[in-house]
């Protein structure tokens, strides 16, 4: 093993830079960036928590020659002010080393290109022991201990980044197996989101296979573009210093229209509200999300709004992109253009929340509640003309009808507006939409039609418009079954 010497004062710098703030998932994302830049089509993350724990990122990219790899292992090997290829995912020339050593004390990079295998290592324990900042060049004897090297040779090209001595990942953990497994599970979700446009690319783009221990990662698209209730607003674009920025807003479906899996993908445990805002993509890689950059507040009227913003790497200097590529702030020229879309999408998102299910191209909806605006603000009154309410009232005596109206007034006056707002913020579903929805809808329908003769014009009209009456309008499939049953049996 050969040493490549560096100035001794830099040893303390290596230890200090370990605390730059990388998480496991952000560190792995930096390595994947390098693989993507190397035109890799298959990237596999292998981890072993037992015996001598390690994490290895293996790709089938172009690989690096000996000189290129040695340069890549040096700190600050790339000037961030230099113009890069348009598809280059890097920035400062620090990601490979800084991200790796933030998670481990020994990182080794092995690369195969044009039949030549090269390998270099940073080992913090060796640096401390020898009192000098020495990068190690591995020989054939050292390579015999490198896991997954056979994969590289079978591919005939590619790179392995190996992390060993995982002190940061295992510190304070009673069970390394459990701790590392849990952290890798979290990283799985993060990487599925950050690289979703590579895992499931747009037309004309090549797909990249990303896996952990040979298990492919699914693409988590935060915009749910294939959901039939997702609203795709018009795309916009503008130019900054000769570079194009593309903005595409989406309005997600109301929570009631999302399955548990879709809800998890749209917001996860944080909920829809916290994930609203701009989603910034640099070369199609998600770098920051869930923020309005102080151009708007996060509130209920905008919680369904998400805006995809594509920026090229040529504008990195304006976005003040950090080393980890996990934080960025838009320059004034970009903020001015983004502000144009904020109010428009907030209005659409607000309508989706406030007036969910209240518009249809088949006629006017009969609501269960009426929204009433007055000087004191807004209140909600029960719709006395709702067919179910009218059918029940018509069966009452005059005295009972007055008593019934008084009961409705009590319900209206105690409407739990603040509690409802709180529940909406937590994306909890109404219990009316539970498993017994069919029975409950049928009971409501029977209360409406119980006194109507089979040949009654009113009955026929109600059957023809039942899909426009709340709550039937929210459940078209079940409502259709109810209508068919009533038409059949009279």
N, C-alpha and C positions, 0 to 999 in steps of 0.2 A: 504494500500500500504506500503510495507516494503522497507527500505533503506539499501543498501549494501555499506558501506563506503570505500573510497579510500583516499590516501594522498591528502591533500588540494592543494598542489602546482601543481597538475596535471590539475586543472581546466583551467588554462591559456593554457596548452598544447592542450586541446580539441579545444579551439577557434583558435589556431594557425594552427592546422592540417586541419582546414576547407578550407584553401587556398592552399592545396597541388596540385591543378590543375585538379581536376576531372571536366569533363563536365557531363551533364545529361546522355548522351548516354553511356559514359564510366563507370559512376557510376552504371547504370542499368546493364551493361554487367558484372560488378563484382558480383552483386547479382545473376545473371543468372548462373555464374560460380559455385556459391555455390549450386544452385538447381541441376545443372548437376552432381556435385560431390555427391549429396545426392540421385542420381539415379532417379530423377524426369522424368516423361514422358510427363507431361503437365505443362506448366508454363504460367501464365496469368498475365499481368500487367494491373491493373485497376487504372485509374486516374479520379478525379473529380475536375474540376476547379471552381465550384460554391460553395456558402455557406462557408463551411470550407474545402478548397482545400486539397487534399491528393493524394499520389501515393502509391499503394500497389502491391507488387510482391507476388503472391500466387503460390505455387507448390504442387505437390503430391508426393514429395520425401519421404525418410525414416523418416524424422522428427528427433527431438533431445530430449533426456531426460533432466530433470531439470539441472543436473550437467553439462552435455555437453553444453547446451545452455548458462548457466552462464559462462562457460569457453570461449565459442565463443564470448560472449559480452565483455570480457576483452581485453584490448589492448595488442598486441604482444603475443596472446595466443598460437601461433605456432612458433617454431623455424624454420626459413627458411633454416637452414643447415640440418635439419632432413630429412631423406629419406621418401618420400611420396608414396602413392599408385600410380601406373602408370597412373590411370585415374583421379587423383586428380587435380582440376583446380586451387586450391589456391596456395599461396606462403608464404606470410609474417604473416598471421593471423591478418591483419589490414583491409582488403578490406571491410568486412561487416560494420564495424563502420566508417571508414574514408570516404568511398564512400557515405554512407548514410548521415552523418552529414555535408558533403560538400554541400548537397542539401537542408537540412532541419534543424530545431532546435530541433525537437523531433522525435526520431526513436524508434519504438517498434517492438520486434520480438516475435511472438507467434508460438509455435511449438507443434505438437501433435504426440506422439509416444507411442505405446503399451497402448492406451487408456488414457494416462496421458497428460494433457495440461499444458504447462509452458509458462510464458511470462515475459520478462524483457524490461526495457526502459531506454534510455538515453534522458534526457531533459535538454538542455543547460540553459534554463531560470530558472529551479529549482536549477541547480548548482550555477548560479550567485546569486540567491536570498539567498541561504543557505550558500554560501561561502565554500562549500565542494564538492568534486567530488563523487557524490552518484549515483549509479545505482539503479533503482527502480524495485522492484518485484511486478507484478500486481496480485491482488486478483480477486475473482469472480465478485465483484461489478465493478471493473475497466474494466473487459473483456466485460461487457454488452455494452460498447460503441465502441467496435472494429468492424469495417466493414468487411464483408465477412467471419466472423468467422463460419457462417453456412456452407460455402463451405468446410472448414477444417474438420468440424465434419461429413459432408456427405462422404468425402473421407476416413475418419478414420485414416488419417496420413497426414503429410506435414507441411509446414511452411509458415507463412505470415510475410513479412517485410513491416512495415507501416511507411511512411514518412508523418509527419504533420508539420505545421508552415513552409511552403516552402519559406523562406525569400529570398534565393539566386535565386530562379526561378521567383519570382514575383517582385523583387526590381525594381523600376523605370518604371514599366509597367502600362499604363493607363487602359488596359483591361486584367485582369488575364486570362479570358477565352481564348482570342485570343493568348496571349503569351504562355500559357501552351500548348494549342493545336498545335501551330507551333513547339514548341520544341519537343513535342512528335512525330510529323510527321517526324522531322529530325531523332529522335532516332529510328523510325521504319526502315528507310533505313539503318542506321548504324548497327542495330542488325540483320537485314536480311542478311547483308554481313558478319559480324563477325561470326555468328553462322550458316552459310548456309550449312555446312557439317553435322550439327545435324538436321536441318530442312529437308534437302534432303540428307540422308546419303548414303555412299558407300555400296555396297553389303556386307551383313554380319553384318552391324551395325544397331542398333535400332534407330527409328526415334523419335525425340522430337518435340512436338507441342508447338510452341511459339506464343503467341497472345497478342494483346493490346485491352483492353475492349472487349474481346471475338472475335476479328477479327484476324484470323490467319495471321502470317507474311510469305511472300513468301521467298524462298531461292534465294539470289542474288549471283550467281556463277561468279566471275570475269574472269574466263577462257573460258566462253561460250563453254564448252566441247561438247555440243550436236549440235552445229552449223556445218553444213556439210563442211564449209570452214575453220574451226579451225584446225590447224596443231598440232598434239600431237607428241612431240619429245620423244626420248628414255628416260626412267627413269634411274636415277643414284642413288647410295647410297654409304655412307662411314661411318666409325665408329670413334667416338671420345670418349675416356675414356670408352670404352666398350658399348657405347650407339649408336644406329643407327640413322643417319640423311638421309632422303630420299628427292631427288630433282627431280622434274618433270617439264620440260619446256613446254610452250604452245606458239604458234604464232597465234594471233587473226586474223580474216578475215580483209581484207581491208575495210575502212569505207564505200565504195560504195556498199558492200555486206551486210551491217547491216541495219536493220529496225530502225526507231526512238526509239522503245522500247529497242532493242538490243544495240543500241548506248548508250542509257542512262545507261543501266546496265553495259556496258563495261567501261564507263568513266564518265558518267554523265556530269554535267556542266563543269567539269575540263578538259574534253577531254581525248582522248586516250594517248596523249603524257605524261601528268603528272602522269598517273597511271601505267606506265611501270615499270618493275623491279621485285624484289623479293617479294613474299608474304609469310610471316613467320607464320606457324601454330604451336601452342603449344597444344599438345593433341587434334588436329583437330580444335582448336579455333584460329581464325585469330587475331594476336596481333599487327602486323605492316605490312605495304604494301606500294607499290609505291616507292621503293628506291633501288638503286644498291649498297648501302653501300660503295660508292666511288670506286667501282671496275670497273665502267663504267660511262660514261656521259649519261644524258637523251638527246637524239637527235632523228631526224626523222628516222634514220636507225634502231633504236631499239624500236620505240614507240609501236609496236605491240607485243613485247616480254614480257611475264609474266612467272615467275618461282615460282612454289609452293615448299616450303621448309618445311618439317615436322620435328619438333624437339620434343624430349620427355622432361618431366619436370625434369628429372635427370640431364639435362645440364643447368638448370636455372642459376647456379652460374657462368658459363662461358659466358652466353649471357648477363650478367648484366641487368637482367630483372627488370624493375622498379615496384613500388607498384601497379600502375594502370594497369600493364600488357599492356601498350600501347607503350612502347619503349624498344628496345633491340639492342645490337650491337654484331655481331658475333665474336667469338674468332679467333685467327690466324689460328688454325687448320681447322676451318670451312671456313674461307675466302680463304685459299689456294685451297680448293676443289671447292668452288663456282666459283672461277676464271676460272676453266677449262670449264665451260659451257657458260660463258658470251660471248666470241667471236663467238662460234658456233651458239648460238641463235640469236645474232645480225646479223650475215650474212644471216640467213634464213629470219629474219624479214625484213632486207633490200631488199632482193629479192622480197618479197611479196609486198613491197611498190613500188620499182623501176620498176619491170617487171610484174606488175599485168596484168594478162590475156595474157601474151606473150608466154606461152608455152601450148601445147596441144598434146595429144597422137594421134590426128587425122591428123596432118600435120603441116607445117610451117605457122605462122601467117603473114598476110600482114598488116604491121603497117601503121598508118597514118603519123607518125613521125619517123625519123631515128636519133639515137643518134650517134654523131660524136665526137671522142676524138682526140684532137690535143695538141700541146705544150702549147697553151693558156688555156687549160682546156677542157670543154665540151660544145657543142652546139647542137641544135636540128634543123634538116632540114626537110622540108615537103617531104614526099616520092612521087617523081614524077611518080613512077610506080604504085601508088595506083590506082585501077580500076576507081574510081570516077574522079580522076585527069586526068588520061589518056583519059577517055571517053570524058571529056569536051575539052581537048587539041586537040583531033582528029577532033573536029567539027570546029576548028578555022582556019583561014587563017594563012599563015606563019608569017605575021606581027602581027596579033592578038595573035598568040601563043607566040611570043617573048615578047609582052606586058604583057601577062598573067604570063609568067615566071618571069618578073620583079616584078610584084605584089607579087608573092609568095616569092621572095627574100626580099621584104620589110617586109612581115609578119614574115619571119624567123629572120631577123635582129632585129626586135622589140619584140622578144619572151620575155614575162614578167617573167623571171625565178625567180627573187626575190619575186615578188608578189605571184607567184605560191607556192613557199616554205612557205611563210607566211600563205597562205590559207590552205595548207596541214597540218600545225601545228595546225590550228584551227579546222581541220576535217570537213570543209565545203564541201558539195557535188557539183559536176558539174551540172549546170542548164540543160545540155544536157540530164541528167537523170530525167527530170521532168515528169509531167503527160502527156505531149503530145509526149512522146518518140515514140509511134507507128507511128504517122503522120510524124515525122521528119525522122525516119528510112526509111519509105516508099518513101519519097521524095528523099533521097540519093540513094536508090535502083533504082528508076525510072531514075535518071540521069545517072546511069551506064548502064542500059539495053535499053534505049530509041532508040538507033540506031542499035541494034542487032536483026537480024532476028530470028524468033522462032526456026528455024532448025539450027542455027549457032552453030558450035562446041564450039566457044568461049563463047557463051551464056550458053550452057550446063555446061561448065567447071566452069564458074563463079557461076552459081546456086549451083553446087555441093560443091563449096568452099566458099560460102558467109559467112558461120559461122566462117571462119578463117580470115575474113577481118574486120579491125577496122572501125567503132565502133560496127559492128554487133556481134562480138565475145562476147561482154559484155552483150548482150541481146538475149540469145538463144531462149527463148519462142517466142518473137516478130519476130525474124529472121525466125523461122520455119514457122510462119504464112505467112510471105512475100513470102517465097520460094514456099509454097503450092499454094498460090494465083497466082503466076507467072507461075507455071507449069500447072495450071488448065486453065488459060486464054490465055496462049501463049504469 
